[in-house]
Amino acid sequence: MNGLGYDVAVVGAGMGGLATACLLAKAGRSVILVDRAPRAGGVCQSLVTDGFRFDIGATLLPGFGPGGPLATLCQRLGISVPIKECDPAFQVALPAHRVSLWATPAAWWREVRREFPDEETGWRALWSELESLAAERDRALREMPPLPPEGWGDRLRVWRVVTMGPASSAPTHAGGTLKRSMATSLRATMVRHGLGPGSQRVLDAVLWYLLLRDADACSTLEAAVALQRVRQGVVAVAGGMAALVEALVGRFQQDGGQLRLETPVARLLVEGHRVAGLVTGGGETIRARWLVANVPPDVLTGTLLPPRRGWWERRRAVDGPWQPTLVAQAMLLSVPEALLPSELSGHCFVVADPQRPAREENLVFIRTAPAVDEGQAPAGTRCLTVGRFVAPRPGGQDDAMASDLLEAVDRIVPGVASAMVFHRALAPAALAEAWGRPSAAARYSLDTREWLGERGLPHRLGWPGLLAVGEWTYPGRLICNVAEGAMRVADLISESA
Ligand SMILES: Cc1cc2nc3c(=O)[nH]c(=O)nc-3n(C[C@H](O)[C@H](O)[C@H](O)COP(=O)(O)OP(=O)(O)OC[C@H]3O[C@@H](n4cnc5c(N)ncnc54)[C@H](O)[C@@H]3O)c2cc1C
């Protein structure tokens, strides 16, 4: 810090803010990271109670494979965390059996032949289309200028990449293909490849978890990017998410970063239409050349930023609708290890009523802490976090929530209700409190064209000096997507004079 303040102030020490702050501190910038919670991590929280440790937000991570965003982030920061691969990555529980999404190709194709013998050709065609789309999108993003484009030269570059394909790809109609895949739902693509209702239900369940949208609502390109991350492998971190958060906090502080916890930010400091720092709830002013916001958009635009007026109001900003449309409900359980079926994957999705769409109330996630995660529970027991994302509704329905969730677990772990050694239900308000955000989970409308070219990634919000990172600023909602966005923002700032 110099007399004029910090180079960068980051508001919110969720994974996005933490990753950005670490990268910038490592690059030699003076950085302050401020969070209102007593711990860093945001949604990545471990809750320790009665001798059990539960990851109550993220539990398993895609993106640690070679070249994956989390592997790249750790490499750039020079940190390593002990990880263990989880294969199968996901399972979807249909009425009579579980379908496993194996990351290992041989195991996956064996599964497809066993589960959907008449649809193997369709699955192969779909998988290969999604794979090449994801690769094409990665290439396109590498050739794009920082988004959204500024000036005609940048706009022309974006237009060329999106409509004609990246120059580095083989001469194809890649650009046209990307554009078409943004305008086509995954449902239409699955139907084109001849996938039947059972196959579609499996992908619906997985997409609902990955993107909080089903195959009707998400584009083929969006699905391609999300599914590719899972197919490249999912890992568990020994010590839980807290271990990853601690590694990042340690790196940040070693590189001279200032971490201020239990410091709510009341508003951003705006001077001459430029964001110039922040003002804490205690009235302290912290000045910075760049401000990176890692808070939910409803907090940012509703509380921290002043309303736009005059010319600024008319300037196009990436905005809304910011109302959360989904909240999370959860239940923490610990059960005797012997009760768990063999080959239960870390993430198992139960479609409660197979006649209804695999989404909202009808899709329950059962997340099992891996055996590698020592210290999570007394010997002979394992911790499960069970949850679902539902539309917000008036309180007072917690009993129904707990019995619905237990009923779903019973499909996988018969007799769970009488065998559990610990259980606790967490309604949306309790989760919101633990995560430090007003909504337990939020889904925001994001048109894929916004992140591939037409308007760019919503990191820049139309306020000079302000950039945003986190779950809502980058396609996908997983930590690997958050990390990818954080790396782009840190690079944007590092490249600035
Ligand atoms: C139930 C659930 C399960 C998930 N499972 C997985 C999974 O298995 N794998 C995976 O990869 N991803 C998973 N995710 C997604 C992943 O957890 C999130 O995408 C990621 O943690 C979000 O990080 P973020 O950077 O957006 O910040 P957040 O975690 O939202 O952090 C925001 C921070 O801002 C702080 N803050 C807010 N307001 C203020 C203020 N006024 N002043 C100061 N600080 C403030 C908060 O205290 C908080 O620390 C899951 C998410 C949920 C909800």
The ligand as an ORCA input file, in Angstrom:
! r2SCAN-3c Opt
* xyz 0 1
  C     -25.131    -26.491     -2.326
  C     -24.011    -26.193     -3.259
  C     -23.181    -27.218     -3.662
  C     -22.117    -26.971     -4.520
  N     -21.313    -28.011     -4.882
  C     -20.258    -27.772     -5.665
  C     -19.347    -28.830     -5.939
  O     -19.481    -29.949     -5.447
  N     -18.272    -28.559     -6.746
  C     -18.061    -27.305     -7.247
  O     -17.079    -27.111     -7.971
  N     -18.909    -26.272     -6.981
  C     -20.001    -26.480     -6.191
  N     -20.841    -25.449     -5.885
  C     -20.590    -24.113     -6.452
  C     -19.488    -23.363     -5.705
  O     -19.546    -23.632     -4.346
  C     -19.663    -21.864     -5.934
  O     -19.697    -21.586     -7.308
  C     -18.509    -21.032     -5.375
  O     -18.146    -21.446     -4.088
  C     -18.967    -19.578     -5.352
  O     -17.869    -18.756     -5.083
  P     -17.944    -17.177     -5.279
  O     -16.585    -16.719     -5.600
  O     -19.029    -16.800     -6.214
  O     -18.215    -16.562     -3.852
  P     -19.192    -16.859     -2.625
  O     -18.872    -18.183     -2.095
  O     -20.602    -16.490     -2.939
  O     -18.599    -15.786     -1.588
  C     -19.031    -14.445     -1.498
  C     -18.355    -13.824     -0.275
  O     -18.762    -12.456     -0.194
  C     -18.870    -12.122      1.177
  N     -19.724    -10.926      1.276
  C     -21.014    -10.783      0.872
  N     -21.439     -9.541      1.110
  C     -20.381     -8.873      1.660
  C     -20.185     -7.530      2.112
  N     -21.151     -6.613      2.051
  N     -18.972     -7.194      2.621
  C     -17.955     -8.094      2.696
  N     -18.092     -9.374      2.283
  C     -19.286     -9.747      1.770
  C     -19.483    -13.366      1.809
  O     -19.250    -13.410      3.213
  C     -18.750    -14.479      1.060
  O     -17.590    -14.899      1.726
  C     -21.899    -25.663     -5.014
  C     -22.736    -24.605     -4.613
  C     -23.780    -24.851     -3.749
  C     -24.660    -23.705     -3.347
*
